[in-house]
Amino acid sequence: MNTKGFTENTDNIETPNDINVSEKPLNPNKISSGRVDINVLKSKLEAQRGKELRKNILIFSFCILLLGSIGIFLSL
C-alpha cells in the first residue's frame, strides 16, 4: 500500500503579469460634465408631488368615510 502526502501534490499557480488591464474601468467612455438638466429635475419633482397628492387624497377620503360610517352607526 502506497500513501502519498501533501508535499507530492504541488502545483505552481502563476498570477498574470498584466496588472494594467485589471485596473482599467469598465466604461472608459463615460465622461461626467457635472451639469444637471433643470427640466429633468422639475419633472421628477412634479411626479413625486403627484404621488403624494394622490396618497393624501386617499387618506383624507378614507377618514371622511370612516367618520361618516361612525356617525351613522351612532345615530341608530
Beta strands, then each sheet from edge to edge (+ up, - down):
end
